[in-house]
């Protein structure tokens, strides 16, 4: 499988990359790890005149944890996310989720920025970022702006990012309490049939704070306020879990595909959310 | 679209050639440089038969544009050992019959090489997880895992003896 031909650019600064994107508009696309884009180009489902390789831009690298705020450069790979001890301290759910993405070879090159910016409903990081209440930092010709992860996704592959903007970094508060990312997939390397990201804080036996988001159960990640409301103030007993799952079922909109019919996906989603809540609670 | 000057170090040897940016690393290795150890299996980033070591990372060379690999240091199965002087991994794959048809073997060994660089003393679970991006159509996994674990033990014994 040979992709169509393209002009290749390897800018060394964010400004240069943005200038190329601005010049060529939707004829150009940034490539980070490339493991979503290159297969699409090989299948000729994506045909681009200009590919802008971000690998030489040093400003897009690095993980910093500073006074309870985590900042991750867009070009940080999943392998680096897993290896980072400061990150595992500040937000262990990132490592847990990253270990469930694709396979080792893909994680060496796949980046957090590519994962969240692509807008693929199957990607794991978008729901996780909504669960963490992350902020995406976008740089364009007119400067830099922040967009909440919970406001970023509009439809499958459609996001708040403009064609001439680059996602440069992701920022979120360090987490407290328990966490879990539960994912069901058919085989190694696959996208989720259903996955759940959950954070839980407890005050005694009562749930004092929670966050819930679901992966690949709609054309956008599903941040589920109803499920959160069902958990907060409860003792995370069976009835609270039932209520959270029921609220989540209201919020998702799975489509039948080769991972199964709608009813199966709803069933799996319920199991993933239950497991994630139970495991997060046990760690809180 | 212009061809670009492409520099790459493959198994310690510097190469310079003209490529189209869209050419995939696996094609450049096999067709232009005659390095046919890495195999073209699924071509969809699943099977791992094309795995090479690029700048200290295991990558699937069917999903890397030549342009992205410009300037890279690549090691393939050919760079790990010779028929007369097998790498420990090659020797252990032979001893434990970590291959059946052998098609996946270069990718398996190249991946196992990086896995053992990062984790010299892996558990069986570590090996299975670390090798999960490589598929064997003969399902010879039991012996592949044995071979990787035996390689780790052998390499560690050599290291201890040296100290």
Interface residues (C-beta under 8 A of the other chain):
Chain A: X1 X2 X3 X4 X5 X6 X7 X8 X10 X31 X34 X35 X38 X39 X41 X42 X51 X53 X55 X79 X102 X103 X104 X105 X106 X108 X109 X188 X189
Chain B: X1 X4 X20 X21 X22 X23 X24 X27 X43 X44 X45 X46 X48 X51 X57 X58 X59 X60 X63 X64 X65 X67 X68 X70 X111 X115 X129 X130 X131 X132 X133
